């Protein structure tokens, strides 16, 4: 089946969804997930050259220690076998990285990753894995039209993940650490974005997202379960939403993966429904997200980020649908970073977040044929959540001071380890790609 035919099939399913309503979307969720996964695999196959992938001269195999340091997820130790493929310009354009690991909560696990960057205008990734107990994950992503040189851009993602380490402390900017509870969630997300590009800098984008969340009791020893600590909390059990979002984007960054200059600014509004298609039966949203990069010299960049999200209307929100700050995540219209706390540590109707970090390359080395830049970055995060629309977003900020170390394989790859100190102690995070 050709990639064009798969795209047409995906659009037919989406059109059928909009015609038949949310109940039809729920009924066809697995079919849409299957089509999305097929589309992702077909896109990968178009960029996949077996002669290059399995040529011993086309890349390096680098063993990398795996040390999980997320404050909520227990101790994770393992090893990653990262195979780095180089293009004709001697740049890393594909990574195949299986790993074996052991987690103190859920036992042994296996995971595989393919991260591919066939051109500056397209990228795709596939991640899949499972542990002995409770947790599994599939995550497929595809983007084209990244440079906005063509009239249209397209992105799609499909996620199916079960996690047993999630935390909830209550709602509000002052939710106490003593109220910590644990829950298990089965998370399914299907998302598509279509952008009309007026120039390489300006874009009007439409995003549609189906999100299903099944929240059950916690699995961790010595941690109270959310079903005991917060009985009857909206969001426990099975819930879903359909989000329609419109975004106006200005983007002058010199790179979407490793920016060193320029600005990205996004203004958005959206409607989320628990029944029907275009309504605010769950909530309405408005927000801004801006990121700026200001070089001092070729090795030093000041990176800044600010995000404000408000929900003008909301109706019996599931706790996981609130605005959130905490952890190392930064998603437009989603959770925002506060790297001295666990993921989504503070939640409420509205949120404000800002970060600044000074990125400085201190050394360059070669691992086999791959050039790696070592970057150090002191950072400051601040943010708060609040319930009243129009309230000051600066009145009761949480602050985090921290320090990050990054390994950069240009033009697409960044691996990071960040440590932050906040009012509840020190937290550490590691992962792939810049947080912002």
Steps between C-alpha positions, in 0.01 A plus 500: 500500500644838396557786740259717297225238527555473876476877538172494308369218720594694814318809372190288420495366857539853641219631277280210609580583860396863460178391326393230743591667827707411803330165556609391154853619578511284810367202304760550225788586737688176440445523125640855496793389718569219253487734200724751679756233584493374138554856380796542734654171386443586134665838548793326669523248217530775239811633675640155585794374293607150617827526312593802707356382829687172511823619345781481758647819355181703532502558874633438850369281780543675834416332834342756735426446870130549579438667836143605574491794742138623475392567862169310462605192306729307732857395417554387141834355386589346167698531179408646160663376181476813283571457130569836337456530124673781308389670181730614220580819693622284792207608718296261713165455323373177661531329838397143575523447876374184674556470874467259788421642844392426855258718696471478878119506479416290193795268432683426175405668175584523132454800276580593141529838328543624146553874460534611138571836337496432123513872420479837677132503397390161639551270798342191650545283807377170640541398864363179651573305817369326809604402852432181692215660691242772433673726247512499120532768231458561128569845355504578129562850361522637144554857375547653159516863391710593803682782318167642370652550154206310347141628520392233750640325808372176650562313826346189655560305820364189666570410864389203709664496844438343839682663791500408868703785650269801454446735798221732609515743796170682470397811311655840565829684512548408868410131483710341779771242441341295780191442279702299245310211341580251227288373213522277193389633165433350158550786258400503132556806282436550127595835356524668161613851405461677166673835448454754221833676444483860381880535515789317669419707811118511514258210533133445587456150643206281598547217751254224585574263789312204643615419855382209712613454860419201723608575859508218756650444843871546565749213476793629705588367846495753784312754283132578571271433205305785341181295542554506879637853547265672255189278470247625249750733328384583144734321261525169688376222275461525122472847343566651159517830318501630144703820463480739205768769507585787265852646515668804346876438484794731439833318480836653401724238667800381300423139603202330662721234662811695612413870478771760555313814392146615428157494663198270496171652621167315502156639586226239523139440590307177526188309600503166681190282510397185682201465266453636148768655281525880512393606849647582841315233697835430672683834470607785276860623492710797396873536534837618378834323481821683405862382473796722416867426427763774516864416414787674678758321284516175302524291821261687733123543469250652741176296473171631643148360522167632627155336494157609622190279477150590621170311486217760472240226546525155658247237606583220746858476377684171541802572718736409213347767272597795724788731411821365656859590584776270621764269356692534175208508254417803286207458261310780332167508682614227741722438801784747555844457662591546864809283530523486880171306524343189351286498187181710534572570867260800512166510314213747478279666241767742376880493491800723438855382443829662404854367459838642409824311446848591379624230261877487463699246293812421699653215299476309174598136456467220249346166597611278212382706199241706690573854613354576843480847657489504881278780629448626854198713589410661833127572506218666693138377484203680657128441484167481673145372452192701593122469489369849422515625138687827475682451833865599515717215367800635695362527854597160643771354281684176574872530417759244392872551452686234311775382273490294182750300294425417137661298225426636151543316169407757238279578323218312678599314819514627860527280812465673837542449873353781714499546879284759670455612861164627626313533827449121525862406432696389195363329189678362197388426145652351186373460145526584131441843339512843659223564751439828316 
